[in-house]
Amino acid sequence: MSLKEILYRSFMTYFILVTYITAGIMILGLAFDPDARFGYDAFASPFIFAALGVIPNLFMYSSKELSDKQIILRKIIQFAVIEAEVVGICIISPVIHTEKAEVTTGVIISVFVIFILANFISIMNNYFSAKQLTKELMQFQKNIK
């Protein structure tokens, strides 16, 4: 996968993550601290968390084709880095009550769910793009004959 493809996928993943992170924050907030009120600066957190979630996409960059095992290993590393980033920021944040085990567990689970959903959308996008390309290639071959 080329660097250009990685950057394109990272850009696409960023916006998917912003959406999922916003939903995750809302769900966790309503579950664990429904009375909390924030200022406009709170709107920045999904963008920051999404940016941190995209940075590990660089682990997927390779000038050579990756084997299935290499892809799985890199995805595991990518997930571990994202999980560490998010949990670390939550622990540092004075607003997030990570002293409660259920809050920390909720954050860990939500990061996992968001990671799975974002990767699923990416896989489905690649599948449909490949399917469309195959269809166009077959049509092109018919037109040549």
Residue frames as a rotation matrix with the C-alpha (Angstrom) as fourth column:
MET 1
0.587 0.810 0.000 0.00
0.810 -0.587 0.000 0.00
0.000 0.000 -1.000 0.00
SER 2
-0.222 -0.695 0.684 1.44
0.660 -0.623 -0.419 3.34
0.718 0.359 0.597 -1.00
LEU 3
-0.808 -0.145 -0.571 1.80
0.541 -0.567 -0.622 6.35
-0.233 -0.811 0.536 1.27
LYS 4
-0.844 0.537 -0.009 -0.82
-0.469 -0.729 0.499 8.17
0.261 0.426 0.866 -0.82
GLU 5
-0.135 0.809 -0.572 -3.32
0.031 0.581 0.814 5.35
0.990 0.092 -0.103 -0.18
ILE 6
-0.366 -0.067 -0.928 -2.54
0.888 0.273 -0.370 5.38
0.278 -0.960 -0.041 3.54
LEU 7
-0.965 -0.018 -0.263 -3.09
0.109 -0.936 -0.336 9.14
-0.240 -0.353 0.904 3.71
TYR 8
-0.571 0.813 -0.118 -6.37
-0.501 -0.231 0.834 8.84
0.650 0.535 0.539 1.77
ARG 9
-0.023 0.548 -0.836 -7.61
0.431 0.760 0.486 6.05
0.902 -0.349 -0.254 4.05
SER 10
-0.642 -0.279 -0.714 -6.49
0.766 -0.212 -0.606 8.01
0.018 -0.936 0.350 7.11
PHE 11
-0.943 0.332 0.033 -8.47
-0.326 -0.937 0.124 11.02
0.072 0.106 0.992 5.93
MET 12
-0.192 0.905 -0.378 -11.56
-0.354 0.296 0.887 8.87
0.915 0.305 0.264 5.39
THR 13
-0.141 0.068 -0.988 -11.07
0.718 0.694 -0.054 7.08
0.681 -0.717 -0.147 8.70
TYR 14
-0.957 -0.270 -0.110 -10.75
0.275 -0.708 -0.651 10.40
0.098 -0.653 0.751 10.52
PHE 15
-0.623 0.769 0.145 -14.27
-0.709 -0.633 0.310 11.47
0.330 0.091 0.940 9.61
ILE 16
0.115 0.609 -0.785 -15.72
-0.008 0.791 0.612 8.05
0.993 -0.064 0.096 10.38
LEU 17
-0.433 -0.388 -0.814 -14.02
0.763 0.323 -0.560 8.17
0.480 -0.863 0.156 13.79
VAL 18
-0.961 0.116 0.252 -15.31
-0.206 -0.907 -0.368 11.67
0.186 -0.405 0.895 14.58
THR 19
-0.120 0.988 -0.098 -18.86
-0.678 -0.010 0.735 10.42
0.725 0.155 0.671 14.06
TYR 20
0.276 0.216 -0.937 -18.43
0.309 0.903 0.299 7.25
0.910 -0.372 0.183 16.12
ILE 21
-0.679 -0.593 -0.433 -16.49
0.613 -0.133 -0.779 9.00
0.404 -0.794 0.454 18.89
THR 22
-0.753 0.488 0.441 -19.18
-0.540 -0.842 0.010 11.65
0.376 -0.231 0.897 19.20
ALA 23
0.291 0.886 -0.361 -21.80
-0.472 0.462 0.751 8.91
0.832 -0.048 0.553 19.55
GLY 24
0.037 -0.368 -0.929 -19.61
0.592 0.757 -0.276 7.02
0.805 -0.540 0.246 22.03
ILE 25
-0.922 -0.378 0.088 -19.04
0.183 -0.623 -0.761 10.10
0.342 -0.685 0.643 24.18
MET 26
-0.361 0.871 0.334 -22.77
-0.768 -0.481 0.424 10.79
0.530 -0.104 0.842 24.20
ILE 27
0.427 0.544 -0.723 -23.64
-0.111 0.825 0.555 7.21
0.898 -0.156 0.412 25.20
LEU 28
-0.240 -0.602 -0.762 -20.96
0.741 0.393 -0.544 7.01
0.627 -0.695 0.352 27.92
GLY 29
-0.917 -0.105 0.385 -21.81
-0.093 -0.882 -0.463 10.49
0.388 -0.460 0.799 29.19
LEU 30
-0.048 0.982 0.181 -25.51
-0.748 -0.156 0.645 9.74
0.662 -0.104 0.743 29.45
ALA 31
0.443 0.199 -0.874 -24.77
0.198 0.929 0.312 6.44
0.874 -0.311 0.373 31.19
PHE 32
-0.030 -0.618 -0.786 -22.19
0.906 0.315 -0.282 7.63
0.421 -0.721 0.551 33.72
ASP 33
-0.668 -0.206 -0.715 -22.62
0.549 -0.785 -0.287 11.40
-0.501 -0.584 0.638 34.17
PRO 34
-0.150 0.696 0.702 -25.95
0.961 -0.065 0.270 12.54
0.234 0.715 -0.658 32.70
ASP 35
0.753 0.488 -0.442 -26.00
0.611 -0.768 0.192 15.82
-0.245 -0.415 -0.876 34.64
ALA 36
-0.236 -0.935 -0.266 -22.62
0.657 -0.355 0.665 17.06
-0.716 -0.017 0.698 33.36
ARG 37
0.907 0.419 0.045 -22.59
0.331 -0.643 -0.690 20.28
-0.260 0.641 -0.722 31.37
PHE 38
-0.089 -0.983 0.159 -19.72
0.843 0.011 0.539 21.41
-0.531 0.182 0.827 29.16
GLY 39
0.173 0.030 -0.984 -18.69
-0.271 -0.960 -0.077 24.51
-0.947 0.280 -0.158 27.30
TYR 40
0.867 0.194 -0.459 -18.05
-0.468 0.005 -0.883 24.79
-0.169 0.981 0.095 23.61
ASP 41
-0.103 -0.986 -0.132 -14.50
-0.995 0.102 0.014 23.52
0.000 0.133 -0.991 24.07
ALA 42
-0.151 0.112 0.982 -15.97
-0.357 0.920 -0.160 20.03
-0.922 -0.375 -0.099 24.64
PHE 43
0.858 0.499 -0.123 -16.84
-0.264 0.222 -0.939 19.90
-0.441 0.838 0.322 20.94
ALA 44
0.287 -0.841 -0.458 -13.10
-0.940 -0.156 -0.304 19.61
0.184 0.518 -0.836 20.20
SER 45
-0.126 -0.438 0.890 -12.63
-0.712 0.665 0.227 16.27
-0.691 -0.605 -0.395 21.97
PRO 46
0.673 0.342 0.656 -14.04
0.127 0.820 -0.558 14.04
-0.729 0.459 0.508 19.18
PHE 47
0.920 -0.367 -0.136 -11.72
-0.253 -0.292 -0.922 15.74
0.299 0.883 -0.361 16.68
ILE 48
0.099 -0.918 0.384 -8.71
-0.993 -0.117 -0.024 15.30
0.067 -0.378 -0.923 18.97
PHE 49
0.054 -0.025 0.998 -9.52
-0.435 0.899 0.046 11.65
-0.899 -0.437 0.037 19.76
ALA 50
0.916 0.299 0.267 -10.10
0.110 0.453 -0.885 10.95
-0.385 0.840 0.382 16.04
ALA 51
0.629 -0.758 -0.171 -6.72
-0.653 -0.397 -0.645 12.49
0.421 0.517 -0.745 15.17
LEU 52
-0.185 -0.686 0.704 -5.08
-0.922 0.369 0.117 10.29
-0.340 -0.627 -0.701 17.79
GLY 53
0.351 0.420 0.837 -6.96
-0.159 0.907 -0.389 7.31
-0.923 0.004 0.385 16.35
VAL 54
0.994 0.030 -0.106 -5.69
-0.107 0.051 -0.993 8.01
-0.024 0.998 0.054 12.85
ILE 55
0.332 -0.943 0.008 -2.01
-0.941 -0.331 0.073 8.37
-0.066 -0.031 -0.997 13.76
PRO 56
-0.165 -0.439 0.883 -1.60
-0.421 0.841 0.339 4.59
-0.892 -0.316 -0.324 14.27
ASN 57
0.886 0.454 0.098 -2.76
-0.073 0.345 -0.936 4.09
-0.458 0.822 0.339 10.65
LEU 58
0.441 -0.804 -0.400 0.87
-0.886 -0.319 -0.336 4.72
0.142 0.502 -0.853 9.80
PHE 59
-0.226 -0.472 0.852 1.59
-0.589 0.763 0.266 1.23
-0.776 -0.442 -0.450 11.21
MET 60
0.520 0.525 0.674 -0.20
0.203 0.690 -0.694 -0.12
-0.829 0.498 0.253 8.14
TYR 61
0.725 -0.302 -0.618 2.20
-0.672 -0.507 -0.540 1.58
-0.151 0.807 -0.571 5.73
SER 62
0.138 -0.725 0.675 4.46
0.105 0.688 0.718 -0.79
-0.985 -0.029 0.171 3.86
SER 63
-0.159 -0.271 -0.949 6.19
-0.874 -0.409 0.263 -0.52
-0.459 0.872 -0.171 0.52
LYS 64
-0.921 -0.142 -0.364 5.59
-0.296 0.861 0.413 -4.26
0.255 0.488 -0.835 0.06
GLU 65
0.091 0.964 -0.250 2.38
-0.499 0.261 0.826 -6.29
0.862 0.050 0.505 0.06
LEU 66
-0.474 -0.214 0.854 1.65
-0.880 0.153 -0.450 -7.46
-0.035 -0.965 -0.261 3.61
SER 67
-0.770 0.240 -0.591 0.77
0.107 0.962 0.251 -11.06
0.629 0.130 -0.767 4.38
ASP 68
0.299 0.954 -0.005 -2.42
0.057 -0.013 0.998 -11.83
0.952 -0.299 -0.059 6.29
LYS 69
0.369 -0.239 -0.898 -0.42
0.901 0.329 0.283 -12.49
0.228 -0.914 0.336 9.46
GLN 70
-0.726 -0.687 -0.006 1.42
0.678 -0.714 -0.176 -9.18
0.116 -0.132 0.984 9.11
ILE 71
-0.433 0.656 0.618 -1.87
-0.097 -0.715 0.692 -7.31
0.896 0.239 0.373 8.60
ILE 72
0.577 0.677 -0.456 -3.40
0.342 0.306 0.888 -8.94
0.741 -0.669 -0.055 11.69
LEU 73
0.008 -0.673 -0.740 -0.30
0.999 0.030 -0.017 -8.22
0.034 -0.739 0.672 13.79
ARG 74
-0.864 -0.353 0.360 -0.22
0.383 -0.924 0.013 -4.59
0.327 0.149 0.933 12.67
LYS 75
-0.034 0.932 0.362 -3.95
-0.076 -0.364 0.928 -4.21
0.996 0.004 0.084 13.38
ILE 76
0.559 0.172 -0.811 -3.40
0.718 0.390 0.577 -5.57
0.416 -0.905 0.094 16.90
ILE 77
-0.475 -0.798 -0.371 -0.53
0.877 -0.462 -0.128 -3.12
-0.070 -0.386 0.920 17.44
GLN 78
-0.703 0.286 0.651 -2.65
0.111 -0.860 0.498 -0.34
0.703 0.422 0.573 15.98
PHE 79
0.390 0.915 -0.101 -5.52
0.185 0.030 0.982 -1.17
0.902 -0.402 -0.158 18.35
ALA 80
0.305 -0.345 -0.888 -3.21
0.946 0.221 0.239 -1.37
0.114 -0.912 0.394 21.38
VAL 81
-0.775 -0.626 0.088 -1.71
0.621 -0.780 -0.080 2.05
0.118 -0.007 0.993 20.58
ILE 82
-0.387 0.721 0.575 -5.15
-0.077 -0.646 0.759 3.63
0.919 0.250 0.305 20.12
GLU 83
0.557 0.606 -0.567 -6.41
0.465 0.339 0.818 2.07
0.688 -0.720 -0.093 23.34
ALA 84
-0.084 -0.690 -0.719 -3.34
0.995 -0.093 -0.028 3.32
-0.047 -0.718 0.695 25.25
GLU 85
-0.836 -0.214 0.505 -3.70
0.325 -0.935 0.142 6.83
0.441 0.283 0.852 23.81
VAL 86
-0.070 0.921 0.383 -7.38
-0.115 -0.389 0.914 7.16
0.991 0.020 0.134 24.66
VAL 87
0.629 0.284 -0.724 -7.19
0.614 0.390 0.686 5.59
0.477 -0.876 0.071 28.12
GLY 88
-0.363 -0.851 -0.379 -4.11
0.930 -0.306 -0.205 7.68
0.058 -0.427 0.902 28.90
ILE 89
-0.762 0.140 0.632 -5.87
0.047 -0.962 0.269 10.90
0.646 0.235 0.727 27.95
CYS 90
0.321 0.946 -0.037 -8.95
0.028 0.030 0.999 9.89
0.947 -0.322 -0.017 29.92
ILE 91
0.354 -0.271 -0.895 -6.83
0.905 0.342 0.254 9.24
0.238 -0.900 0.367 33.01
ILE 92
-0.721 -0.693 -0.023 -5.09
0.686 -0.709 -0.165 12.61
0.098 -0.135 0.986 32.66
SER 93
-0.439 0.619 0.651 -8.38
0.087 -0.692 0.717 14.46
0.894 0.371 0.250 32.07
PRO 94
-0.992 0.094 0.084 -9.90
-0.099 -0.176 -0.979 16.01
-0.077 -0.980 0.184 35.20
VAL 95
-0.347 0.924 -0.159 -13.38
-0.938 -0.345 0.041 15.84
-0.017 0.164 0.986 33.65
ILE 96
0.197 0.383 -0.902 -13.53
-0.492 0.835 0.247 12.08
0.848 0.395 0.353 33.03
HIS 97
0.354 0.055 0.934 -14.12
-0.931 0.121 0.345 10.04
-0.094 -0.991 0.094 36.19
THR 98
0.199 -0.362 -0.911 -11.70
-0.470 0.780 -0.413 7.19
0.860 0.510 -0.015 35.52
GLU 99
-0.719 -0.401 0.568 -11.46
-0.683 0.255 -0.685 6.45
0.130 -0.880 -0.457 39.22
LYS 100
0.226 0.842 0.491 -14.72
-0.705 0.489 -0.514 4.56
-0.673 -0.229 0.704 38.69
ALA 101
-0.623 -0.529 0.576 -13.93
-0.081 0.777 0.625 1.15
-0.778 0.342 -0.527 37.21
GLU 102
0.134 0.763 0.632 -17.13
0.686 0.389 -0.615 1.14
-0.715 0.516 -0.471 35.13
VAL 103
0.776 0.067 -0.627 -16.13
-0.286 -0.849 -0.445 4.39
-0.562 0.525 -0.639 33.41
THR 104
-0.232 -0.947 -0.223 -12.70
-0.783 0.046 0.621 3.04
-0.577 0.319 -0.752 32.46
THR 105
-0.555 0.110 0.825 -14.28
0.298 0.952 0.073 -0.24
-0.777 0.287 -0.561 31.32
GLY 106
0.550 0.834 0.052 -16.84
0.422 -0.224 -0.879 1.71
-0.721 0.505 -0.474 29.30
VAL 107
0.477 -0.472 -0.741 -14.08
-0.706 -0.709 -0.003 3.72
-0.524 0.525 -0.671 27.60
ILE 108
-0.595 -0.758 0.266 -12.10
-0.479 0.601 0.640 0.56
-0.645 0.254 -0.721 26.80
ILE 109
-0.276 0.585 0.763 -15.16
0.583 0.733 -0.351 -1.19
-0.765 0.348 -0.543 25.37
SER 110
0.727 0.596 -0.341 -16.24
0.120 -0.600 -0.791 1.86
-0.676 0.534 -0.507 23.37
VAL 111
0.033 -0.798 -0.602 -12.76
-0.825 -0.362 0.434 2.20
-0.564 0.483 -0.670 21.84
PHE 112
-0.740 -0.276 0.613 -12.93
-0.015 0.918 0.396 -1.48
-0.672 0.283 -0.684 20.85
VAL 113
0.149 0.892 0.427 -16.41
0.643 0.241 -0.727 -1.12
-0.751 0.383 -0.537 19.32
ILE 114
0.710 0.072 -0.700 -15.42
-0.326 -0.848 -0.417 2.04
-0.624 0.525 -0.579 17.44
PHE 115
-0.369 -0.915 -0.163 -12.23
-0.682 0.148 0.716 0.35
-0.631 0.376 -0.679 16.18
ILE 116
-0.596 0.216 0.774 -14.24
0.407 0.912 0.059 -2.63
-0.693 0.350 -0.631 14.89
LEU 117
0.491 0.871 0.024 -16.93
0.504 -0.262 -0.823 -0.44
-0.710 0.416 -0.568 13.27
ALA 118
0.463 -0.385 -0.799 -14.39
-0.608 -0.793 0.030 1.86
-0.645 0.472 -0.601 11.59
ASN 119
-0.666 -0.739 0.101 -12.46
-0.468 0.519 0.715 -1.12
-0.581 0.429 -0.692 10.21
PHE 120
-0.281 0.662 0.695 -15.71
0.588 0.691 -0.421 -2.77
-0.759 0.290 -0.583 9.07
ILE 121
0.725 0.544 -0.422 -16.71
0.055 -0.656 -0.752 0.34
-0.686 0.522 -0.506 7.13
SER 122
0.033 -0.814 -0.580 -13.25
-0.821 -0.353 0.449 0.51
-0.571 0.461 -0.680 5.58
ILE 123
-0.751 -0.278 0.600 -13.40
-0.013 0.913 0.407 -3.17
-0.661 0.298 -0.689 4.57
MET 124
0.140 0.898 0.417 -16.88
0.644 0.237 -0.727 -2.75
-0.752 0.370 -0.545 3.09
ASN 125
0.630 0.014 -0.777 -15.77
-0.391 -0.858 -0.333 0.35
-0.671 0.513 -0.535 1.19
ASN 126
-0.445 -0.870 -0.213 -12.82
-0.713 0.200 0.671 -1.58
-0.542 0.450 -0.710 -0.26
TYR 127
-0.553 0.316 0.771 -15.11
0.372 0.922 -0.111 -4.51
-0.745 0.225 -0.627 -1.14
PHE 128
0.524 0.851 0.044 -17.60
0.455 -0.236 -0.859 -2.34
-0.720 0.470 -0.510 -3.01
SER 129
0.383 -0.486 -0.786 -14.82
-0.698 -0.709 0.099 -0.42
-0.605 0.511 -0.611 -4.76
ALA 130
-0.707 -0.671 0.224 -13.23
-0.405 0.644 0.649 -3.69
-0.580 0.368 -0.727 -5.91
LYS 131
-0.222 0.730 0.647 -16.62
0.588 0.629 -0.509 -5.02
-0.778 0.267 -0.568 -7.02
GLN 132
0.729 0.485 -0.482 -17.29
-0.005 -0.701 -0.713 -1.85
-0.684 0.522 -0.509 -9.04
LEU 133
-0.020 -0.839 -0.543 -13.81
-0.827 -0.291 0.481 -1.96
-0.561 0.459 -0.689 -10.57
THR 134
-0.728 -0.191 0.659 -14.28
0.061 0.939 0.339 -5.60
-0.683 0.287 -0.671 -11.56
LYS 135
0.274 0.917 0.291 -17.64
0.574 0.087 -0.814 -4.76
-0.771 0.390 -0.503 -13.15
GLU 136
0.680 -0.069 -0.730 -16.08
-0.446 -0.830 -0.336 -1.89
-0.582 0.554 -0.595 -15.12
LEU 137
-0.435 -0.899 -0.050 -13.17
-0.664 0.283 0.692 -4.10
-0.608 0.334 -0.720 -16.19
MET 138
-0.478 0.345 0.808 -15.55
0.463 0.880 -0.101 -6.79
-0.746 0.326 -0.581 -17.45
GLN 139
0.657 0.740 -0.147 -17.53
0.318 -0.449 -0.835 -4.15
-0.684 0.502 -0.530 -19.35
PHE 140
0.296 -0.667 -0.683 -14.30
-0.752 -0.604 0.265 -2.82
-0.590 0.435 -0.680 -20.84
GLN 141
-0.688 -0.567 0.453 -13.30
-0.236 0.765 0.599 -6.33
-0.686 0.306 -0.660 -21.95
LYS 142
0.031 0.796 0.605 -16.69
0.648 0.445 -0.619 -6.81
-0.761 0.411 -0.502 -23.63
ASN 143
0.770 0.286 -0.571 -16.30
-0.118 -0.815 -0.568 -3.54
-0.627 0.504 -0.593 -25.51
ILE 144
-0.188 -0.929 -0.318 -12.87
-0.706 -0.098 0.702 -4.56
-0.683 0.356 -0.637 -26.83
LYS 145
-0.636 -0.050 0.770 -14.17
0.259 0.926 0.274 -7.78
-0.727 0.374 -0.576 -28.41
